[in-house]
């Protein structure tokens, strides 16, 4: 398996530029096609939210303002895309599979469509091998990252969260987090191409992270059956924070990619009490491959 089709939801932020750069690095490894998708706010969605007490003229004015702002934002995103392509090095614009298959090397395309971002991104991601999404902005709560959670919960596909700064490398030294859950098993499954590609591999585990399920010895044996020799490495929480301990262990290994399951506990519990997924999403400074 290889990641032949990569989806990048674009919003026009600096984090979006880093996501594009991360997607391009990934695409160069797998000789992939990158499809950049911008979802514009549909002005028709504003009317039901306007509520009672507003005249028709006021609602029309709100819809016109929304349409205007959405168009301006779409223009900024398109400009970001064009600047990126102009400076990306060898890359080919290709809007169809036929064109992409004839091209030599990485191909890229852009699309801007109206709709609800979380719905459109989740549905479109089902047609791609991987979605690369921007890191949650430093001034934005991770719970507000619609594209990220749409892919995690509703696409059935893996998501690669890009760091805020484009990485120097990706996939040379890979850490996989293991806690015995179905989510971590799913993440290991989708990480197999990366593990075969990597020069060094480590499976991180902890008594404080382990849930009901197979211990680390079981997943190491599973990987060996797939021709992947990995080292098991136990880590300890830092100040009782398992996520901080996990990231510290990845840094000690000099990892340039972390693979892990997402939200073994419910998302609501993690948003209220915190959790490993939440900590890693907010604090990782290297790419993180997640699957739920």
C-alpha positions as CSV (number, residue, x, y, z in Angstrom):
1,X,0.0,0.0,0.0
2,X,1.1,3.5,-0.7
3,X,-0.5,6.9,-0.2
4,X,-1.3,7.7,-3.8
5,X,-4.1,10.3,-3.2
6,X,-3.7,13.0,-0.6
7,X,-6.3,15.5,0.4
8,X,-5.4,18.8,1.9
9,X,-8.2,21.0,3.3
10,X,-7.1,24.6,2.9
11,X,-8.2,27.7,4.9
12,X,-5.5,30.2,3.9
13,X,-3.6,30.4,7.3
14,X,0.1,30.1,8.0
15,X,-0.7,26.6,9.4
16,X,-2.2,25.8,6.1
17,X,1.0,26.6,4.3
18,X,2.9,24.2,6.7
19,X,0.3,21.6,5.9
20,X,0.9,22.0,2.2
21,X,4.6,21.7,2.7
22,X,4.1,18.5,4.8
23,X,1.8,17.1,2.2
24,X,4.4,17.7,-0.5
25,X,7.1,16.0,1.5
26,X,4.8,13.0,1.9
27,X,3.8,13.0,-1.8
28,X,7.5,13.0,-2.9
29,X,8.0,9.7,-0.9
30,X,5.0,8.0,-2.5
31,X,4.9,9.8,-5.9
32,X,1.4,10.9,-5.0
33,X,-1.3,13.3,-6.2
34,X,-2.2,16.2,-3.8
35,X,-5.8,17.6,-4.0
36,X,-6.2,20.9,-2.2
37,X,-9.8,21.5,-1.2
38,X,-11.2,24.9,0.0
39,X,-14.8,24.8,1.3
40,X,-16.5,28.2,1.0
41,X,-19.3,29.2,3.4
42,X,-22.6,28.9,1.6
43,X,-24.6,32.1,2.1
44,X,-27.8,30.1,2.1
45,X,-26.8,28.5,5.4
46,X,-27.0,31.9,7.0
47,X,-30.7,32.4,6.7
48,X,-31.8,29.6,9.1
49,X,-29.4,31.0,11.7
50,X,-30.6,34.5,11.5
51,X,-33.6,33.8,13.8
52,X,-36.9,35.6,14.1
53,X,-37.3,39.3,14.2
54,X,-35.2,40.1,11.2
55,X,-36.7,41.6,8.0
56,X,-36.2,40.0,4.7
57,X,-33.9,42.9,3.7
58,X,-31.7,42.4,6.8
59,X,-31.4,38.7,6.0
60,X,-30.5,39.4,2.4
61,X,-27.9,41.9,3.6
62,X,-26.4,39.3,5.9
63,X,-26.3,36.7,3.1
64,X,-24.7,39.2,0.7
65,X,-22.0,40.1,3.3
66,X,-21.4,36.4,3.9
67,X,-21.0,35.8,0.2
68,X,-18.6,38.7,-0.2
69,X,-16.4,37.6,2.8
70,X,-16.5,34.0,1.5
71,X,-15.4,35.0,-1.9
72,X,-12.5,37.2,-0.6
73,X,-11.3,34.3,1.6
74,X,-11.5,31.9,-1.3
75,X,-9.4,34.3,-3.3
76,X,-6.8,34.4,-0.6
77,X,-6.7,30.6,-0.4
78,X,-6.3,30.4,-4.2
79,X,-3.5,32.9,-4.1
80,X,-1.7,30.9,-1.4
81,X,-2.1,27.7,-3.5
82,X,-0.6,29.4,-6.6
83,X,2.3,30.8,-4.6
84,X,3.0,27.4,-3.2
85,X,3.0,25.7,-6.6
86,X,5.2,28.4,-8.0
87,X,7.9,27.7,-5.4
88,X,7.4,24.0,-4.8
89,X,10.0,22.8,-7.3
90,X,9.1,19.9,-9.7
91,X,5.3,19.5,-9.5
92,X,2.6,19.2,-12.2
93,X,-0.9,20.7,-12.2
94,X,-3.3,17.9,-12.9
95,X,-7.1,18.0,-12.6
96,X,-7.8,14.4,-13.7
97,X,-6.5,10.9,-12.9
98,X,-5.6,10.5,-16.6
99,X,-3.4,13.6,-16.6
100,X,-1.8,12.7,-13.2
101,X,-1.0,9.1,-14.4
102,X,0.8,10.5,-17.5
103,X,2.8,13.0,-15.4
104,X,6.3,12.2,-14.1
105,X,6.4,12.8,-10.4
106,X,4.1,14.6,-7.9
107,X,0.9,16.2,-9.2
108,X,-1.4,18.7,-7.6
109,X,-4.9,20.2,-8.1
110,X,-7.2,22.7,-6.5
111,X,-10.9,22.9,-5.9
112,X,-13.1,25.5,-4.2
113,X,-16.7,24.5,-3.4
114,X,-19.5,25.8,-1.2
115,X,-20.9,23.9,1.8
116,X,-20.3,23.0,5.4
117,X,-16.6,22.4,5.9
118,X,-16.9,19.4,8.3
119,X,-19.4,17.6,6.0
120,X,-17.6,18.2,2.7
121,X,-14.2,17.4,4.1
122,X,-15.3,14.2,5.8
123,X,-17.2,13.0,2.7
124,X,-14.4,13.8,0.2
125,X,-11.7,12.3,2.5
126,X,-13.3,8.9,2.0
127,X,-11.9,9.0,-1.6
128,X,-8.3,9.6,-0.5
129,X,-5.7,7.5,1.1
130,X,-4.7,10.2,3.5
131,X,-5.8,13.7,4.6
132,X,-3.1,16.2,5.7
133,X,-4.6,18.9,7.9
134,X,-3.1,22.0,9.5
135,X,-2.0,21.9,13.1
136,X,-4.6,23.5,15.4
137,X,-3.5,27.2,15.7
138,X,-1.8,28.3,18.8
139,X,-4.7,30.6,19.7
140,X,-7.4,28.2,18.8
141,X,-8.8,25.4,20.9
142,X,-8.2,22.0,19.3
143,X,-11.9,21.2,19.6
144,X,-12.7,23.9,17.0
145,X,-10.7,22.2,14.2
146,X,-13.6,21.1,12.1
147,X,-11.6,19.5,9.3
148,X,-9.4,17.5,11.6
149,X,-12.3,16.0,13.6
150,X,-14.4,15.4,10.5
151,X,-11.7,13.2,9.0
152,X,-11.0,11.4,12.3
153,X,-14.6,10.6,13.1
154,X,-16.5,10.5,9.8
155,X,-14.2,9.6,7.0
156,X,-12.8,6.2,7.9
157,X,-9.4,7.4,6.7
158,X,-6.2,8.3,8.4
159,X,-5.2,11.9,9.1
160,X,-1.8,13.4,9.2
161,X,-1.6,16.5,11.4
162,X,1.1,18.8,10.1
163,X,3.3,20.8,12.6
164,X,3.1,24.5,12.7
165,X,6.5,24.7,11.1
166,X,7.2,22.5,8.1
167,X,9.4,19.5,9.2
168,X,12.9,19.0,7.9
169,X,12.2,15.3,7.3
170,X,9.2,12.9,7.6
171,X,9.1,9.2,8.1
172,X,12.8,8.4,8.6
173,X,12.4,7.7,12.3
174,X,8.9,6.6,13.2
175,X,7.4,6.1,16.7
176,X,4.1,4.2,17.1
177,X,2.1,4.6,20.3
178,X,0.6,1.3,21.6
179,X,-2.0,0.8,24.3
180,X,-3.9,-2.3,23.2
181,X,-7.0,-0.6,21.9
182,X,-8.8,-1.0,18.6
183,X,-7.8,2.6,17.8
184,X,-4.1,1.9,18.2
185,X,-4.3,-1.3,16.2
186,X,-6.0,0.7,13.4
187,X,-3.2,3.3,13.5
188,X,-0.5,0.5,13.4
189,X,-2.3,-0.9,10.3
190,X,-2.2,2.4,8.4
191,X,1.3,3.1,9.5
192,X,2.8,0.0,7.9
193,X,4.0,1.7,4.7
194,X,5.7,4.3,6.9
195,X,7.3,1.6,9.0
196,X,8.6,-0.2,6.0
197,X,10.0,3.1,4.6
198,X,11.6,4.2,7.9
199,X,15.3,3.8,8.9
200,X,14.4,3.3,12.6
201,X,11.2,2.3,14.4
202,X,10.1,2.3,18.0
203,X,6.8,1.3,19.7
204,X,6.1,3.4,22.7
205,X,4.1,1.9,25.6
206,X,3.4,2.7,29.2
207,X,1.5,1.1,32.1
208,X,-0.3,4.4,32.5
209,X,-1.3,4.4,28.8
210,X,-2.3,0.7,28.5
211,X,-6.0,-0.2,28.2
212,X,-7.7,-3.6,28.0
213,X,-6.1,-5.4,25.1
214,X,-2.8,-7.0,23.9
215,X,0.4,-5.9,25.5
216,X,3.3,-4.5,23.5
217,X,4.9,-8.0,22.9
218,X,1.9,-8.9,20.8
219,X,2.1,-5.9,18.5
220,X,5.9,-6.3,18.1
221,X,5.2,-9.9,17.0
222,X,2.5,-8.7,14.6
223,X,4.9,-6.2,13.0
224,X,7.6,-8.9,12.7
225,X,5.2,-11.0,10.7
226,X,4.9,-8.0,8.3
227,X,8.7,-7.8,8.0
228,X,9.0,-4.8,10.4
229,X,11.5,-5.0,13.2
230,X,10.8,-2.4,15.8
231,X,12.1,-1.7,19.3
232,X,9.6,-1.6,22.2
233,X,10.3,1.4,24.5
234,X,8.5,2.0,27.8
235,X,7.9,5.6,28.7
236,X,6.7,7.4,31.9
237,X,4.2,10.2,32.3
238,X,5.6,13.7,33.0
239,X,3.9,15.3,36.0
240,X,1.2,12.6,35.7
241,X,0.6,13.6,32.0
242,X,0.8,10.6,29.7
243,X,0.7,12.7,26.6
244,X,3.7,14.8,27.7
245,X,5.6,11.5,28.5
246,X,4.8,10.2,25.0
247,X,6.0,13.3,23.3
248,X,9.2,13.3,25.4
249,X,9.9,9.7,24.4
250,X,9.4,10.6,20.7
251,X,11.9,13.5,21.1
252,X,14.4,11.3,22.8
253,X,14.2,8.9,19.8
254,X,14.5,11.9,17.5
255,X,11.4,10.8,15.7
256,X,10.1,12.7,12.7
257,X,6.7,11.0,12.7
258,X,4.4,9.7,15.4
259,X,1.6,7.2,14.6
260,X,-1.2,6.7,17.1
261,X,-4.8,5.9,17.6
262,X,-7.2,8.8,18.4
263,X,-9.7,9.2,21.2
264,X,-9.7,5.8,22.9
265,X,-11.8,7.6,25.6
266,X,-14.8,9.6,24.4
267,X,-14.0,12.9,22.7
268,X,-16.3,14.7,25.3
269,X,-14.3,13.3,28.2
270,X,-11.0,14.4,26.6
271,X,-12.4,17.9,25.9
272,X,-13.4,18.2,29.6
273,X,-10.7,16.4,31.4
274,X,-7.9,16.4,28.8
275,X,-6.3,13.2,27.4
276,X,-3.4,11.8,25.5
277,X,-5.0,12.6,22.1
278,X,-5.7,16.2,23.1
279,X,-2.2,16.8,24.5
280,X,-0.5,15.4,21.4
281,X,-2.7,17.4,19.0
282,X,-2.0,20.6,20.8
283,X,1.7,20.2,21.6
284,X,3.4,18.0,18.9
285,X,6.0,19.7,16.9
286,X,6.4,16.9,14.4
287,X,3.9,15.3,12.1
288,X,1.4,13.0,13.8
289,X,-0.5,10.2,11.9
290,X,-3.8,9.4,13.6
291,X,-6.6,7.0,12.9
292,X,-9.7,6.2,15.0
